[in-house]
Amino acid sequence: MCRKIMVALVGLLAFAFSAHAQDYPNRLIKMIHGFPPGGNVDIIARLLAQEMQKGLGQNIVIEAKPGLAGNIAAEAVARADPDGYTLMTVASAHAATGALSKNLKYKVVEDFDWISTVSFYPFLVCVRKDSRFQTLADVLKEAKAKPGSLTYGSAGVGSILHTTVELLANVTQTKFVHVPYRGEAPAIVGLLGGDFDFIAATTGATTSRVKSGELRALATTGKVRWKELPDVPTVNEAAGRNDFEVISWTGLATTAGVPKPILGRLHAEVTRAIAIPELRNKLQSMGGEVRGTTPTEMRDLVARQLALWVKVAREQNLQAE
């Protein structure tokens, strides 16, 4: 008898989930992210929401929850009801921050359902136009000759801009002094003001300044040269290596446990949205390569990057609150 009751309950739950999925969405959807308004992630979230709400037939409101390098937003999404009405525009910083944070209140991979990536882009290692460093090799040479004498800025402790330079230090066996800021934009201002020697920053924040001559790009962190600045070598080319690569990305996730039909609907809407030429052009103008993934591919990407940053954090003795 108990077995029959259990089977009946499972059947009722499955029916309820199916009915709920068929009715989805029937109210406002929140799209949360963990970065200040006006930045790359915020802009991508708004562009994506604007297009996805057309297909979903419901408004999508953007909610920025900056703080703790994205942890506040991620925790809010991890604890939300798994009904598909709370989405997260997530950046590759999610894995880096998770690797360094000692008081994390969620599981970086398991507490989320991964929907799709939206765009990928490398970082640029940049100096001021009047810097004495003409190449990345110049930076590494001085860093080896004078360990701890060179400084770099980032968007904060635990940000991927922080961990990218620490990975560079790790693989080249050099040491730099970190100067953290509260966001990428203030860090760029700090670089221009001469507060530190160099930075690894997003293409969206630096490309126009490089093209105008305000900044000098020493290297790109991808495996191949970036199409917008084809004369800028990769880190591997500049440093004589073949094993360095950091590619940033932005994508969409939600709370773990969302019914599969709803996840399928959300994945289909992301795929449809990023195929629209107008949206693709806007995303590409920010320096990104527009590319979606399956939920499984995105989950694997996050897991791989988490493993990388855990290794770097351990070997470089990095930790964030």
C-alpha positions, 0 to 999 in steps of 0.5 A: 500500500505504501508503495502505491501511495508513493507512486501516486504522489510521484505521479501527482508531482510530475503532473503538477510540474508539467502543468506549471511548466506549460503555464510558464511564464505567467508573471514577472521574471527577475534577472539578477547580477552581481555588478554595478549598473552600467558595466559589461554584465549589466549591459548584457543583462539588459540587452538579453532581457529586452529580447527574451521578454518578447519571446516569453511574453512577460516582462523581465526586470534587471536587479543589480546586487553588487558586492563581494565580487558577485557573491551577494547576487549568486547567493540570492539566486541559489536560495530562490524558489526553483521555478524559473522566475529568478535568473542570473546573468553570470560572468566567469568571475563566478568561478574565480570568486567561488574559488577564493571565498572562504565563507561561501554560502552556496555551491559554485556549480551544484546550486545552479541550473546552467542555461547558456553562455552568451558571449566570450572575450579575452582580457587585455594586459594594458599599461599607460601610453607613457609607461616604460614597458613596451612589451609583456616581456619587459614587465616579466623581465623586471618582475624577475629582477625585482620581485614584488616591485611591480604593481597591478590593479583589479576590480577587487580581491577575488575578481577574475581580473585579480586571478588572471594576473595571479595565474600569469605570476604563477606560470611565469614564476614572478611576483606582483603587488595587488592594488584592488579597487571597487570595480573595473572602472575605478581601476582603469581610472587608477591606471590612467592616474599612475597609481599602479603599473599595469592591469588585466582588463576586459576588452569592453573597458579598454579597446577604445582607449587602446585604439585612441592611444590612451592605453597600450595593450601588451598582450591578450589572454586568449590562445589566439590573437583577438580580431579587434586588435590583431597586432597585439600578441597573446600572452603565450607569444609575448612570454614564450609559452604555450599553456596560458589562456583565460577567456572570460564569458557571460551567460545565463543561469538560474536556481538548481531544481527548475523543471526541465521543460522550463529550462528548455524554454529558457535555453531556447529563448537565449538561443533565439535572442543571440541569433538576432542580428541587431542583438549580436551586433550590439554584443559584438560591439562590446568586444565579445564573440557571441556564442551559446552553449548547451546547459551541460556544456556551460556547467562543464565550463564552470566546473573546469574554471573553478578547478583552475582557480582553486589550484591558483588560489592554493599555489598563490596563497589567495583568499577573499572574505 
